[in-house]
């Protein structure tokens, strides 16, 4: 089985990375999270606790500002960057400051993607991202970085949960890299 390497950015308790890893295992891949980068200390402690009880594979957890990470150390070594970046700037439940909110960290995530050069990017956020002024810069930056982009909204109830909690998922991939390789994974028929 080939390794597929992942970096998880600000995804709270690592569930986005874990979901991607589960899907990759289903496709016959061997996923490996190189690191989690989390700016919230509580979320980082939850990640570490989940690793301690073996609910997640151990991997480094970097706590701090995304702008302070030396992304060059990961250049060429990462297949997938995933980020569940803060939703408060876009949530209907909040003040909806969008890109003017201090918690709007997309520029730092885009910088990570620019420096690491993954084949695939997976993002998750609230539906308000589309109407708060945040979606256009995300799509524009990904397109400028050479990605093809697809997105959709999924409610938790669409996958069997008892509540509606809707999320926007964005998948971006570079033509000729990564995406086709995953489709051709061993052990699964089309």
Number of C-alpha atoms within 10 A of each C-alpha: 11 10 13 20 18 24 24 25 25 23 25 24 21 24 14 20 26 17 11 16 20 15 13 18 15 13 17 18 19 15 22 19 22 18 17 25 23 26 18 14 13 13 17 23 16 14 24 21 14 16 14 12 9 10 12 17 13 16 15 12 18 16 18 14 13 21 13 8 14 12 16 13 10 16 15 12 16 20 21 26 24 26 26 21 20 18 21 21 25 26 19 15 10 11 11 19 17 22 19 12 13 10 14 19 17 19 15 15 20 16 15 23 23 18 16 22 23 27 21 23 22 21 19 21 23 21 21 22 24 14 14 18 17 19 18 13 14 18 18 12 17 21 15 10 14 15 20 15 17 12 14 10 14 15 14 14 12 12 8 9 10 9 10 12 13 16 18 17 17 19 17 23 22 20 13 9 13 17 15 12 10 14 12 14 18 13 11 10 8 6
